[in-house]
Amino acid sequence: MSQILTLRPARADDEEFLFQLFYSVQAEKLALSSLAQDEMEKLIRLVYTGFTNHYRALSDSSEDRIVVLNEEAVGRMILLQSRDEIRLADIAILPRCRNLGVGSALIGQLQVESAISKRPLRLKVAIFERAVRLYRRLGFYKIESDGPHLHLEWTQRFATSS
């Protein structure tokens, strides 16, 4: 059976899904911390509120998309596009839907858009994130490091052809 992967704009009725997605990603990161469950939940809710307010403030220049796999919401992708670049501001996939090629397919679409528009595809990622391996495999290279973060870029001219 083939999988159908689509994107659609985020809507107000996605709020519960978006919080659960954010929670699942952040809870994984905090699993090894010494925080009590209720402290962890409060912290995640606080960070989510800041995250949401930040991207709402950028709503004129951001595209907030829901990732849909076989008619089920399974992730989120936030893009900031300008004349000079395509910036992947955030990408998150539900843990149970990872390692199915969803992230690679989404980034592949962005790489095509980058090549056609002749704009670099850029992102910022924490050095400890598992996704760093994916980005490197997909041809991203470091353009800068900023403490615990890497600034990565993909451009067609540096991509290897198969």
Residue pairs with C-beta under 8 A, 6 or more apart in sequence:
3 69
3 70
3 100
4 69
4 70
4 71
5 67
5 68
5 69
5 102
5 105
5 106
6 68
7 65
7 66
7 67
7 68
7 77
7 106
8 65
8 66
8 68
9 63
9 64
9 65
9 66
10 18
10 64
10 65
10 66
10 76
11 66
14 66
14 73
17 66
17 73
18 52
18 76
19 48
21 75
21 76
21 92
21 94
22 44
22 48
22 51
22 92
23 41
23 44
23 48
24 94
24 95
25 92
25 95
26 44
26 47
26 48
27 40
27 44
28 95
30 40
30 43
30 44
33 40
35 43
55 62
55 64
55 78
55 89
55 90
58 80
61 80
61 81
61 82
62 78
62 79
62 80
62 89
63 78
63 79
63 80
63 81
64 76
64 78
65 76
65 77
65 78
65 79
66 73
66 75
66 76
67 73
67 74
67 75
67 76
67 77
67 93
67 102
67 106
68 74
69 75
69 97
69 100
69 102
74 93
74 94
74 97
74 102
75 91
75 92
75 93
75 94
75 97
75 102
76 90
76 91
76 92
77 88
77 90
77 91
77 92
77 106
78 88
78 89
78 90
78 91
79 86
79 87
79 88
79 89
79 110
80 86
80 87
80 89
81 87
83 119
84 119
85 119
85 120
85 121
85 122
86 110
86 113
86 114
86 117
86 119
86 120
86 121
86 122
87 121
87 122
87 123
88 107
88 110
88 121
88 122
88 123
89 123
91 103
91 106
91 107
91 131
93 102
93 103
103 131
103 134
104 134
104 138
107 121
107 134
107 135
107 138
108 138
110 121
111 121
111 138
111 139
111 154
111 156
111 159
113 121
114 120
114 121
114 154
114 155
114 156
115 156
115 159
118 156
120 153
120 154
120 155
121 140
121 153
121 154
121 155
122 143
122 151
122 152
122 153
122 154
123 135
123 140
123 151
123 152
124 146
124 149
124 150
124 151
124 152
125 131
125 132
125 135
125 149
125 150
125 152
126 148
126 149
126 150
127 145
127 148
127 149
127 150
128 148
132 150
135 152
135 154
138 154
139 154
139 158
139 159
139 160
140 152
140 153
140 154
141 152
141 153
141 154
141 158
142 150
142 151
142 152
143 151
143 152
143 153
144 150
144 151
145 151
